[in-house]
Amino acid sequence: MLLLSEPGGRPRVRPAFVPLLLPLFLLLLLPGPVRPISFQLPGKARKCLREEIHRDTLVTGEYEVAPPPGSATGPSADLKITDSAGHTLYAKEDATKGKFAFTTEDYDMFEACFESKLPVGTGRMPDQLVTLNMKHGVEAKNYEEIAKVEKLKPLELELRRLEDLSESIVNDFAYMKQREEEMRDTNESTNIRVLYFSIFSMFCLIGLATWQVFYLRRFFKAKKLIE
């Protein structure tokens, strides 16, 4: 037990397990295991998955394309990963099972597309089962390999994970703050443009009304309706 003195001089007992709560709480922040995504891919079909990823982020993934049980034909599908500009980051024809990895250069929307291929001389190809397990950031790092290379103890390895996780959270908050500032600047710029457009529209209406009054005055004078 830890003894702490109160302002009145009376000792206060603090349980020794309290300092252990902080590491346990931090361990709860560790990301859980990533579950793969599975879906059916019909014949001659194309399905894509999109995700926004930050810059300088490691992205790894595993995929598997399997035909339904009892099918005479093997799996036949192409995999292609691109960014919003159409640059190919990974491509594989007749993809059945494999892994991929790449590092993003900028914040962008990335797209992983599976396109089914129908074998020649056959009818409708049965649906294929596609499984994709995609990780990025802290989830993509192989900490077991890091522990072997750097000879880290289990506690040191957990601290490394917490450090990377906290750095990832800080980067996310920094990006959110930057996006909020950009949106605020855009909002202020839009408000100023709307104000100027409103003033311009008001002057146009005043000018049009003045011209209409003088025009009608001349018209009525020409018709000798008024003096």
N, C-alpha and C positions, 0 to 999 in steps of 0.2 A: 504494500500500500504506500501511497504518497501522502505526506502530511503537508497541508497548506495552511498558513496562518491567515486569519481574518483580520480586518482593521481593528477589532476590539481585543485582539490578542488571543482569541480562542482558536485552537487548532481545528482545521477542517480536514476530514479524511477524504481523499480522492482515490477511487479504485485504480489499480494498476493496469486494468485492461482498457481504460479509456484511450491511451495513446495508440492502441492497436486498431481502433475503429477507423482511423483515417486511411491506412493502407487497404483495409477491407473495403472501405467505401470507394477508393480509387479503382480497386479491382473490378467493382461492379460496372465501371465505365468502359471496360474492355469490350470490343465488339464481339458478338456471338458468332457462331459458325454461319457462314453464308450458304443459303440453300440454293441449289441450282434451279433453273427455270426449265420446265418441260412443256412441249406443245406438239400438236399433230401438224404435220406438213403434207397437205394433199399433193397429188400429182400435178405437174405443170403449174405449181403455185410458188409464190414468193412471199416470205414473211420476214419482217425486219423488227429489230429491237433498238430503241434509241435511248441514250443517256448522256446527260451533261457532265463533263469531267473538267476539273481545274487543270491549269497548265503545270508542266513539269511533274506529272503524276505517273507513276508506274501502273500499268494496266496488264493484268494477266488473265488468262481464261482457259477453260477446258471445254471441249464440245464432243458430242457423240451423236451420230445419226444411225438409227437402227430401224429396220423394217418391222412390220408387225409380225407376230408369231405365225408360222405356217406359210409365209410368203416365199415363192420360188425365186424371186429376184432379190438381189442384195441392195443395200442402201445406195442411193444415187442422188447427191445434192452438192451444190457449190456453196462455199462460204466466202463472203467478202465483207471486210470491215473498212469503212471510209469515214472521212470527216465531212463537215458541211460544205467544204469546197470541192468535194469529189475525189480527194487524194486517197489512194488505196494504201491502207496501213497493213493489211493482211489479206491474202487471197489463197484459196485452196479449192481446186477442182476435185470432184468425186471425194468430198470430205466424208470420212466415216468416223474417225476418232483422232483427236490430237490436242495440242496445246498451242497457245500463241501468247506473245508478250510484246509490248511497245510502250514508249514513253511519250506522253503528249507534249507538244511544243507550245500550245496556247489553250486558253479556255474555249471549249467548242462543244458542239453536239456531235456525238459519234454514233454511228449506225452499224449494226451487225445484221447482215441479211443472209438468209438461207433460201436458195432457189432449187426447187425440185427438178430433176431431169427424168424424162420419161424414156425408158429403153425403147429402141427401134424394134418394130414388129410386134409390139404387145398392146393390149388394151389399156384401160385406165389403171394407173399405178396406185396400189393401196397406200393409205396414209402412212407416212414414216414418223417415228418418234424422235424428236430432236431434244437433246438435253444440253443446256448451256450454263456453265458456272463461270461468271465474270466477276473479277475482283479488281479493286483499284485503291491506291493509297496505302494505308496501314494494313488493310486486309490482304494486299497482294504480296507483302514481304514474307519471305520464308525465314521465320525467326529461329527455327531449328537449325538451319544452315548457318545463320549468323552466330548462334551459340557455339557451334562446332568450330567455326573459323576463328572467332575471337575468344574462345574458351571461357564463356560466360557461365556463371552459376545460375541456378533457377531463379533466385531472387533478383540477380542482376538482369536476367532476361526479362522478367516481369517489369522491372523498372525501365528497361529500354522500350518495352511496349507502351508503358504509360507515358514516357517522354514523347514517343512518336505520335501517340494519340492526342496528347495535349497540344503538340505542335500543329497537328491537323485541325484541331478545334480552333486554335488561334487563327490559323490561315483562313478557315471558313468564316470566322467572325470578321476578319479584316476584309475579305472579299464582299461580305454582306454590307459592311460599312461603306466600301467603295461604291457598290451598286446603289446604296441609298443616297450617297452624295451625287452620283450621276443622275439618278431619277429626280432628286430635288433641283439640280441645276436645269434639267430638262423642263421640269414643271414651272420654274421661275421664268425661263426663257419663253415658254408657251404663254404664260400669263402676260408677259410684256408685249408679245406679238398680238395677243387678243386685245389688249388695251389700245395699242396703236391702231389696229384695224377698226376698233369701235369708234375711236376719235375720227379716223378718216371717213368712216361711214356716216358719222353725224354731220361732218362738214359737207359731205356730198349731198345729204338730204336737205340741209339748210340751203345750199346753193341751188338745188333743184327746185325747192319751194319758192325761193326768191325769183328765179327765172320764170316759174309758172305764173307768179303774181304779176310780174311786168308784162308777160306775154298776153295774159288775159286782159290786162288793163288796156294795152294797145289794140287788142281785138275788139273790145267793147267800144273803144273810142272810134275805131274805124267803122263800126256799125252804128255809130251815133246813139248808142244806148246809154252812155254816160258822157259827162262833159270833162 
